[in-house]
Amino acid sequence: MRSLSLAIVGADHPNKRGPTRRFEIAMCIPGEPTELRPEPNNPADPQAVAVYSARGIQIGYLTAERAPWIGSMIRNGREMETIFQAPTPYGAVVRLAFDGKRPALPPALELEQDVDWDGVDPVYDDD
């Protein structure tokens, strides 16, 4: 496994200090470094892994499904690097690479040019 994208959740919860998580996510640029920090003393989930921006501001947590797996690799000393990938409605996505590899952003999705963005259906003649 070379790299993968990970969902970051909890963006609507407040930080103890500094800007809100949503504000910090809006400040993040795709490709900038992020940091994963296990939180073994987290009262809600001792396997939680917090995610911090390049400026050291928390932007959320790995999902409960991924946190135990990623957290165990961090505790076992596996080398990994993460970068910010994109904001999402639920928080954000980061890109993770293992064993000295540098994460790379996946190709951007191309939008179809003929999408009717205003939601109005086309009118066709009866001919």
CNS distance restraints for C-alpha pairs under 8 A (distance, minus, plus):
assign (resid   1 and name CA) (resid  98 and name CA) 7.64 0.50 0.50
assign (resid   2 and name CA) (resid  97 and name CA) 5.73 0.50 0.50
assign (resid   2 and name CA) (resid  98 and name CA) 6.13 0.50 0.50
assign (resid   2 and name CA) (resid 101 and name CA) 7.23 0.50 0.50
assign (resid   3 and name CA) (resid  95 and name CA) 6.90 0.50 0.50
assign (resid   3 and name CA) (resid  96 and name CA) 5.28 0.50 0.50
assign (resid   3 and name CA) (resid  97 and name CA) 4.20 0.50 0.50
assign (resid   3 and name CA) (resid  98 and name CA) 6.60 0.50 0.50
assign (resid   3 and name CA) (resid 103 and name CA) 6.22 0.50 0.50
assign (resid   3 and name CA) (resid 104 and name CA) 7.93 0.50 0.50
assign (resid   4 and name CA) (resid  95 and name CA) 5.70 0.50 0.50
assign (resid   4 and name CA) (resid  96 and name CA) 5.36 0.50 0.50
assign (resid   4 and name CA) (resid  97 and name CA) 6.72 0.50 0.50
assign (resid   5 and name CA) (resid  85 and name CA) 7.88 0.50 0.50
assign (resid   5 and name CA) (resid  93 and name CA) 6.40 0.50 0.50
assign (resid   5 and name CA) (resid  94 and name CA) 5.64 0.50 0.50
assign (resid   5 and name CA) (resid  95 and name CA) 4.43 0.50 0.50
assign (resid   5 and name CA) (resid  96 and name CA) 6.17 0.50 0.50
assign (resid   6 and name CA) (resid  62 and name CA) 7.01 0.50 0.50
assign (resid   6 and name CA) (resid  66 and name CA) 7.90 0.50 0.50
assign (resid   6 and name CA) (resid  93 and name CA) 5.47 0.50 0.50
assign (resid   6 and name CA) (resid  94 and name CA) 5.37 0.50 0.50
assign (resid   6 and name CA) (resid  95 and name CA) 6.27 0.50 0.50
assign (resid   6 and name CA) (resid  96 and name CA) 7.30 0.50 0.50
assign (resid   7 and name CA) (resid  62 and name CA) 6.22 0.50 0.50
assign (resid   7 and name CA) (resid  63 and name CA) 6.44 0.50 0.50
assign (resid   7 and name CA) (resid  91 and name CA) 7.65 0.50 0.50
assign (resid   7 and name CA) (resid  92 and name CA) 6.09 0.50 0.50
assign (resid   7 and name CA) (resid  93 and name CA) 4.62 0.50 0.50
assign (resid   7 and name CA) (resid  94 and name CA) 6.69 0.50 0.50
assign (resid   8 and name CA) (resid  51 and name CA) 7.48 0.50 0.50
assign (resid   8 and name CA) (resid  59 and name CA) 7.71 0.50 0.50
assign (resid   8 and name CA) (resid  60 and name CA) 5.72 0.50 0.50
assign (resid   8 and name CA) (resid  61 and name CA) 5.28 0.50 0.50
assign (resid   8 and name CA) (resid  62 and name CA) 4.94 0.50 0.50
assign (resid   8 and name CA) (resid  63 and name CA) 6.37 0.50 0.50
assign (resid   8 and name CA) (resid  90 and name CA) 7.69 0.50 0.50
assign (resid   8 and name CA) (resid  91 and name CA) 5.63 0.50 0.50
assign (resid   8 and name CA) (resid  92 and name CA) 4.99 0.50 0.50
assign (resid   8 and name CA) (resid  93 and name CA) 5.55 0.50 0.50
assign (resid   8 and name CA) (resid  94 and name CA) 7.21 0.50 0.50
assign (resid   9 and name CA) (resid  60 and name CA) 5.39 0.50 0.50
assign (resid   9 and name CA) (resid  61 and name CA) 5.35 0.50 0.50
assign (resid   9 and name CA) (resid  62 and name CA) 6.32 0.50 0.50
assign (resid   9 and name CA) (resid  63 and name CA) 6.22 0.50 0.50
assign (resid   9 and name CA) (resid  90 and name CA) 6.06 0.50 0.50
assign (resid   9 and name CA) (resid  91 and name CA) 5.19 0.50 0.50
assign (resid   9 and name CA) (resid  92 and name CA) 6.99 0.50 0.50
assign (resid  10 and name CA) (resid  59 and name CA) 7.77 0.50 0.50
assign (resid  10 and name CA) (resid  60 and name CA) 4.89 0.50 0.50
assign (resid  10 and name CA) (resid  61 and name CA) 6.12 0.50 0.50
assign (resid  10 and name CA) (resid  90 and name CA) 7.63 0.50 0.50
assign (resid  10 and name CA) (resid  91 and name CA) 6.73 0.50 0.50
assign (resid  11 and name CA) (resid  21 and name CA) 5.25 0.50 0.50
assign (resid  11 and name CA) (resid  22 and name CA) 5.69 0.50 0.50
assign (resid  11 and name CA) (resid  59 and name CA) 6.04 0.50 0.50
assign (resid  11 and name CA) (resid  60 and name CA) 5.21 0.50 0.50
assign (resid  11 and name CA) (resid  90 and name CA) 6.96 0.50 0.50
assign (resid  11 and name CA) (resid  91 and name CA) 4.97 0.50 0.50
assign (resid  11 and name CA) (resid  92 and name CA) 7.98 0.50 0.50
assign (resid  12 and name CA) (resid  21 and name CA) 6.77 0.50 0.50
assign (resid  12 and name CA) (resid  22 and name CA) 6.71 0.50 0.50
assign (resid  12 and name CA) (resid  91 and name CA) 7.86 0.50 0.50
assign (resid  13 and name CA) (resid  21 and name CA) 7.28 0.50 0.50
assign (resid  14 and name CA) (resid  20 and name CA) 5.89 0.50 0.50
assign (resid  14 and name CA) (resid  21 and name CA) 6.76 0.50 0.50
assign (resid  15 and name CA) (resid  19 and name CA) 7.19 0.50 0.50
assign (resid  15 and name CA) (resid  20 and name CA) 5.97 0.50 0.50
assign (resid  15 and name CA) (resid  21 and name CA) 6.72 0.50 0.50
assign (resid  15 and name CA) (resid  58 and name CA) 7.04 0.50 0.50
assign (resid  18 and name CA) (resid  57 and name CA) 7.46 0.50 0.50
assign (resid  19 and name CA) (resid  23 and name CA) 6.30 0.50 0.50
assign (resid  19 and name CA) (resid  24 and name CA) 6.47 0.50 0.50
assign (resid  19 and name CA) (resid  57 and name CA) 7.65 0.50 0.50
assign (resid  20 and name CA) (resid  24 and name CA) 6.30 0.50 0.50
assign (resid  21 and name CA) (resid  25 and name CA) 6.08 0.50 0.50
assign (resid  21 and name CA) (resid  57 and name CA) 7.61 0.50 0.50
assign (resid  21 and name CA) (resid  58 and name CA) 6.33 0.50 0.50
assign (resid  21 and name CA) (resid  59 and name CA) 4.59 0.50 0.50
assign (resid  21 and name CA) (resid  60 and name CA) 6.82 0.50 0.50
assign (resid  22 and name CA) (resid  26 and name CA) 6.25 0.50 0.50
assign (resid  22 and name CA) (resid  59 and name CA) 7.10 0.50 0.50
assign (resid  22 and name CA) (resid  91 and name CA) 7.30 0.50 0.50
assign (resid  23 and name CA) (resid  27 and name CA) 6.46 0.50 0.50
assign (resid  24 and name CA) (resid  28 and name CA) 6.43 0.50 0.50
assign (resid  24 and name CA) (resid  53 and name CA) 7.47 0.50 0.50
assign (resid  24 and name CA) (resid  57 and name CA) 6.92 0.50 0.50
assign (resid  24 and name CA) (resid  58 and name CA) 7.86 0.50 0.50
assign (resid  24 and name CA) (resid  59 and name CA) 6.44 0.50 0.50
assign (resid  25 and name CA) (resid  53 and name CA) 7.88 0.50 0.50
assign (resid  25 and name CA) (resid  59 and name CA) 6.15 0.50 0.50
assign (resid  25 and name CA) (resid  87 and name CA) 6.45 0.50 0.50
assign (resid  25 and name CA) (resid  91 and name CA) 7.55 0.50 0.50
assign (resid  25 and name CA) (resid  92 and name CA) 7.11 0.50 0.50
assign (resid  26 and name CA) (resid  87 and name CA) 7.18 0.50 0.50
assign (resid  28 and name CA) (resid  32 and name CA) 7.15 0.50 0.50
assign (resid  28 and name CA) (resid  53 and name CA) 7.07 0.50 0.50
assign (resid  28 and name CA) (resid  54 and name CA) 7.94 0.50 0.50
assign (resid  28 and name CA) (resid  84 and name CA) 6.88 0.50 0.50
assign (resid  29 and name CA) (resid  84 and name CA) 6.75 0.50 0.50
assign (resid  29 and name CA) (resid  85 and name CA) 7.84 0.50 0.50
assign (resid  29 and name CA) (resid  86 and name CA) 7.86 0.50 0.50
assign (resid  30 and name CA) (resid  83 and name CA) 7.33 0.50 0.50
assign (resid  30 and name CA) (resid  84 and name CA) 5.11 0.50 0.50
assign (resid  30 and name CA) (resid  85 and name CA) 4.81 0.50 0.50
assign (resid  30 and name CA) (resid  86 and name CA) 5.98 0.50 0.50
assign (resid  30 and name CA) (resid 105 and name CA) 7.69 0.50 0.50
assign (resid  31 and name CA) (resid  83 and name CA) 5.25 0.50 0.50
assign (resid  31 and name CA) (resid  84 and name CA) 5.35 0.50 0.50
assign (resid  31 and name CA) (resid  85 and name CA) 6.16 0.50 0.50
assign (resid  31 and name CA) (resid 104 and name CA) 7.53 0.50 0.50
assign (resid  31 and name CA) (resid 105 and name CA) 6.71 0.50 0.50
assign (resid  32 and name CA) (resid  54 and name CA) 6.66 0.50 0.50
assign (resid  32 and name CA) (resid  83 and name CA) 5.31 0.50 0.50
assign (resid  32 and name CA) (resid  84 and name CA) 5.57 0.50 0.50
assign (resid  33 and name CA) (resid  53 and name CA) 6.93 0.50 0.50
assign (resid  33 and name CA) (resid  54 and name CA) 5.38 0.50 0.50
assign (resid  33 and name CA) (resid  81 and name CA) 7.89 0.50 0.50
assign (resid  33 and name CA) (resid  82 and name CA) 5.98 0.50 0.50
assign (resid  33 and name CA) (resid  83 and name CA) 4.25 0.50 0.50
assign (resid  33 and name CA) (resid  84 and name CA) 6.20 0.50 0.50
assign (resid  34 and name CA) (resid  51 and name CA) 6.88 0.50 0.50
assign (resid  34 and name CA) (resid  52 and name CA) 5.60 0.50 0.50
assign (resid  34 and name CA) (resid  53 and name CA) 4.76 0.50 0.50
assign (resid  34 and name CA) (resid  54 and name CA) 5.29 0.50 0.50
assign (resid  34 and name CA) (resid  81 and name CA) 7.94 0.50 0.50
assign (resid  34 and name CA) (resid  82 and name CA) 5.40 0.50 0.50
assign (resid  34 and name CA) (resid  83 and name CA) 5.03 0.50 0.50
assign (resid  34 and name CA) (resid  84 and name CA) 6.05 0.50 0.50
assign (resid  34 and name CA) (resid  94 and name CA) 7.70 0.50 0.50
assign (resid  35 and name CA) (resid  51 and name CA) 5.65 0.50 0.50
assign (resid  35 and name CA) (resid  52 and name CA) 5.05 0.50 0.50
assign (resid  35 and name CA) (resid  53 and name CA) 6.55 0.50 0.50
assign (resid  35 and name CA) (resid  54 and name CA) 7.36 0.50 0.50
assign (resid  35 and name CA) (resid  81 and name CA) 7.72 0.50 0.50
assign (resid  35 and name CA) (resid  82 and name CA) 6.46 0.50 0.50
assign (resid  36 and name CA) (resid  49 and name CA) 6.30 0.50 0.50
assign (resid  36 and name CA) (resid  50 and name CA) 5.77 0.50 0.50
assign (resid  36 and name CA) (resid  51 and name CA) 4.79 0.50 0.50
assign (resid  36 and name CA) (resid  52 and name CA) 6.53 0.50 0.50
assign (resid  36 and name CA) (resid  82 and name CA) 7.68 0.50 0.50
assign (resid  37 and name CA) (resid  49 and name CA) 5.40 0.50 0.50
assign (resid  37 and name CA) (resid  50 and name CA) 5.11 0.50 0.50
assign (resid  37 and name CA) (resid  51 and name CA) 6.36 0.50 0.50
assign (resid  37 and name CA) (resid  52 and name CA) 7.76 0.50 0.50
assign (resid  38 and name CA) (resid  47 and name CA) 7.03 0.50 0.50
assign (resid  38 and name CA) (resid  48 and name CA) 5.97 0.50 0.50
assign (resid  38 and name CA) (resid  49 and name CA) 4.18 0.50 0.50
assign (resid  38 and name CA) (resid  50 and name CA) 6.14 0.50 0.50
assign (resid  38 and name CA) (resid  71 and name CA) 5.95 0.50 0.50
assign (resid  38 and name CA) (resid  74 and name CA) 7.77 0.50 0.50
assign (resid  39 and name CA) (resid  46 and name CA) 6.28 0.50 0.50
assign (resid  39 and name CA) (resid  47 and name CA) 6.63 0.50 0.50
assign (resid  39 and name CA) (resid  48 and name CA) 5.40 0.50 0.50
assign (resid  39 and name CA) (resid  49 and name CA) 5.73 0.50 0.50
assign (resid  39 and name CA) (resid  50 and name CA) 6.84 0.50 0.50
assign (resid  40 and name CA) (resid  45 and name CA) 7.74 0.50 0.50
assign (resid  40 and name CA) (resid  46 and name CA) 4.37 0.50 0.50
assign (resid  40 and name CA) (resid  47 and name CA) 5.85 0.50 0.50
assign (resid  40 and name CA) (resid  48 and name CA) 6.88 0.50 0.50
assign (resid  41 and name CA) (resid  46 and name CA) 5.65 0.50 0.50
assign (resid  42 and name CA) (resid  46 and name CA) 5.01 0.50 0.50
assign (resid  42 and name CA) (resid  47 and name CA) 7.75 0.50 0.50
assign (resid  42 and name CA) (resid  48 and name CA) 6.79 0.50 0.50
assign (resid  47 and name CA) (resid  67 and name CA) 6.23 0.50 0.50
assign (resid  47 and name CA) (resid  68 and name CA) 5.47 0.50 0.50
assign (resid  47 and name CA) (resid  71 and name CA) 6.76 0.50 0.50
assign (resid  48 and name CA) (resid  61 and name CA) 6.96 0.50 0.50
assign (resid  48 and name CA) (resid  62 and name CA) 7.19 0.50 0.50
assign (resid  48 and name CA) (resid  64 and name CA) 7.11 0.50 0.50
assign (resid  48 and name CA) (resid  67 and name CA) 5.73 0.50 0.50
assign (resid  48 and name CA) (resid  68 and name CA) 7.29 0.50 0.50
assign (resid  48 and name CA) (resid  71 and name CA) 7.58 0.50 0.50
assign (resid  49 and name CA) (resid  61 and name CA) 5.65 0.50 0.50
assign (resid  49 and name CA) (resid  62 and name CA) 5.70 0.50 0.50
assign (resid  49 and name CA) (resid  67 and name CA) 5.62 0.50 0.50
assign (resid  49 and name CA) (resid  70 and name CA) 7.95 0.50 0.50
assign (resid  49 and name CA) (resid  71 and name CA) 6.35 0.50 0.50
assign (resid  50 and name CA) (resid  58 and name CA) 7.01 0.50 0.50
assign (resid  50 and name CA) (resid  59 and name CA) 7.89 0.50 0.50
assign (resid  50 and name CA) (resid  60 and name CA) 5.94 0.50 0.50
assign (resid  50 and name CA) (resid  61 and name CA) 4.35 0.50 0.50
assign (resid  50 and name CA) (resid  62 and name CA) 6.48 0.50 0.50
assign (resid  51 and name CA) (resid  58 and name CA) 5.77 0.50 0.50
assign (resid  51 and name CA) (resid  59 and name CA) 5.84 0.50 0.50
assign (resid  51 and name CA) (resid  60 and name CA) 5.46 0.50 0.50
assign (resid  51 and name CA) (resid  61 and name CA) 5.39 0.50 0.50
assign (resid  51 and name CA) (resid  62 and name CA) 6.99 0.50 0.50
assign (resid  52 and name CA) (resid  56 and name CA) 5.42 0.50 0.50
assign (resid  52 and name CA) (resid  57 and name CA) 5.23 0.50 0.50
assign (resid  52 and name CA) (resid  58 and name CA) 4.20 0.50 0.50
assign (resid  52 and name CA) (resid  59 and name CA) 5.59 0.50 0.50
assign (resid  52 and name CA) (resid  60 and name CA) 7.37 0.50 0.50
assign (resid  53 and name CA) (resid  57 and name CA) 5.35 0.50 0.50
assign (resid  53 and name CA) (resid  58 and name CA) 6.28 0.50 0.50
assign (resid  53 and name CA) (resid  59 and name CA) 6.54 0.50 0.50
assign (resid  53 and name CA) (resid  84 and name CA) 7.79 0.50 0.50
assign (resid  59 and name CA) (resid  91 and name CA) 7.79 0.50 0.50
assign (resid  60 and name CA) (resid  91 and name CA) 7.30 0.50 0.50
assign (resid  62 and name CA) (resid  66 and name CA) 6.31 0.50 0.50
assign (resid  62 and name CA) (resid  67 and name CA) 5.46 0.50 0.50
assign (resid  63 and name CA) (resid  67 and name CA) 5.94 0.50 0.50
assign (resid  64 and name CA) (resid  68 and name CA) 7.25 0.50 0.50
assign (resid  65 and name CA) (resid  69 and name CA) 7.99 0.50 0.50
assign (resid  66 and name CA) (resid  70 and name CA) 6.17 0.50 0.50
assign (resid  67 and name CA) (resid  71 and name CA) 5.56 0.50 0.50
assign (resid  68 and name CA) (resid  72 and name CA) 6.02 0.50 0.50
assign (resid  69 and name CA) (resid  73 and name CA) 6.54 0.50 0.50
assign (resid  70 and name CA) (resid  74 and name CA) 6.32 0.50 0.50
assign (resid  71 and name CA) (resid  75 and name CA) 6.19 0.50 0.50
assign (resid  72 and name CA) (resid  76 and name CA) 6.08 0.50 0.50
assign (resid  73 and name CA) (resid  77 and name CA) 6.31 0.50 0.50
assign (resid  73 and name CA) (resid  78 and name CA) 5.31 0.50 0.50
assign (resid  74 and name CA) (resid  78 and name CA) 5.64 0.50 0.50
assign (resid  74 and name CA) (resid  79 and name CA) 7.44 0.50 0.50
assign (resid  74 and name CA) (resid  80 and name CA) 7.88 0.50 0.50
assign (resid  78 and name CA) (resid  98 and name CA) 7.45 0.50 0.50
assign (resid  78 and name CA) (resid  99 and name CA) 6.76 0.50 0.50
assign (resid  79 and name CA) (resid  98 and name CA) 5.84 0.50 0.50
assign (resid  79 and name CA) (resid  99 and name CA) 4.87 0.50 0.50
assign (resid  79 and name CA) (resid 100 and name CA) 6.18 0.50 0.50
assign (resid  80 and name CA) (resid  96 and name CA) 6.80 0.50 0.50
assign (resid  80 and name CA) (resid  97 and name CA) 5.57 0.50 0.50
assign (resid  80 and name CA) (resid  98 and name CA) 4.39 0.50 0.50
assign (resid  80 and name CA) (resid  99 and name CA) 5.91 0.50 0.50
assign (resid  80 and name CA) (resid 100 and name CA) 6.60 0.50 0.50
assign (resid  80 and name CA) (resid 101 and name CA) 7.65 0.50 0.50
assign (resid  81 and name CA) (resid  96 and name CA) 5.71 0.50 0.50
assign (resid  81 and name CA) (resid  97 and name CA) 5.45 0.50 0.50
assign (resid  81 and name CA) (resid  98 and name CA) 6.62 0.50 0.50
assign (resid  81 and name CA) (resid 100 and name CA) 7.60 0.50 0.50
assign (resid  81 and name CA) (resid 101 and name CA) 7.59 0.50 0.50
assign (resid  81 and name CA) (resid 102 and name CA) 6.63 0.50 0.50
assign (resid  81 and name CA) (resid 103 and name CA) 6.77 0.50 0.50
assign (resid  82 and name CA) (resid  94 and name CA) 6.40 0.50 0.50
assign (resid  82 and name CA) (resid  95 and name CA) 5.40 0.50 0.50
assign (resid  82 and name CA) (resid  96 and name CA) 4.42 0.50 0.50
assign (resid  82 and name CA) (resid  97 and name CA) 6.49 0.50 0.50
assign (resid  82 and name CA) (resid 103 and name CA) 6.49 0.50 0.50
assign (resid  83 and name CA) (resid  94 and name CA) 5.57 0.50 0.50
assign (resid  83 and name CA) (resid  95 and name CA) 5.30 0.50 0.50
assign (resid  83 and name CA) (resid  96 and name CA) 6.74 0.50 0.50
assign (resid  83 and name CA) (resid 103 and name CA) 6.75 0.50 0.50
assign (resid  84 and name CA) (resid  92 and name CA) 7.99 0.50 0.50
assign (resid  84 and name CA) (resid  93 and name CA) 6.60 0.50 0.50
assign (resid  84 and name CA) (resid  94 and name CA) 4.53 0.50 0.50
assign (resid  84 and name CA) (resid  95 and name CA) 6.33 0.50 0.50
assign (resid  85 and name CA) (resid  92 and name CA) 7.51 0.50 0.50
assign (resid  85 and name CA) (resid  93 and name CA) 5.35 0.50 0.50
assign (resid  85 and name CA) (resid  94 and name CA) 4.73 0.50 0.50
assign (resid  85 and name CA) (resid  95 and name CA) 5.83 0.50 0.50
assign (resid  85 and name CA) (resid 105 and name CA) 6.38 0.50 0.50
assign (resid  86 and name CA) (resid  92 and name CA) 5.67 0.50 0.50
assign (resid  86 and name CA) (resid  93 and name CA) 5.33 0.50 0.50
assign (resid  86 and name CA) (resid  94 and name CA) 7.00 0.50 0.50
assign (resid  87 and name CA) (resid  91 and name CA) 6.02 0.50 0.50
assign (resid  87 and name CA) (resid  92 and name CA) 4.15 0.50 0.50
assign (resid  87 and name CA) (resid  93 and name CA) 6.33 0.50 0.50
assign (resid  88 and name CA) (resid  92 and name CA) 4.78 0.50 0.50
assign (resid  88 and name CA) (resid  93 and name CA) 7.01 0.50 0.50
assign (resid  95 and name CA) (resid 103 and name CA) 6.10 0.50 0.50
assign (resid  95 and name CA) (resid 104 and name CA) 7.22 0.50 0.50
assign (resid  95 and name CA) (resid 105 and name CA) 6.89 0.50 0.50
assign (resid  96 and name CA) (resid 103 and name CA) 5.69 0.50 0.50
assign (resid  97 and name CA) (resid 101 and name CA) 5.62 0.50 0.50
assign (resid  97 and name CA) (resid 102 and name CA) 5.88 0.50 0.50
assign (resid  97 and name CA) (resid 103 and name CA) 4.78 0.50 0.50
assign (resid  98 and name CA) (resid 102 and name CA) 7.81 0.50 0.50
assign (resid 116 and name CA) (resid 120 and name CA) 6.97 0.50 0.50
assign (resid 116 and name CA) (resid 121 and name CA) 7.73 0.50 0.50
